[in-house]
C-alpha cells in the first residue's frame, strides 16, 4: 500500500517537472523579458553557490587545522 501511495504521489508531481520552462517560471512576456529574468535568476544562483562554497571551504580549512591535516592534499 505504501508503494502504491508513493508511486501515485510521484506521478502527480511529474507533469509539473516535465512542463517547467523559463517562460512559465518567469511569468511569460516577451523573449527579451524572459531572457532578462533568466539572466537575473542565474546571477542569483551563482551568488548563492559562491556564498555556500565559501562557507564550505572555510569549514574544511578549519577542520583541517583542527585535525592537523594539510589543505594542499585535498587539492591534488
Buried (B, 14 or more C-beta within 10 A) or exposed (E): EEEEEEEEEEEEEEEEEEEEEEBEEBEEEEEEEBEEBBEEEEEEEEEEEEEEEEEEEEEEEEEBEEEEEEEEEEEE
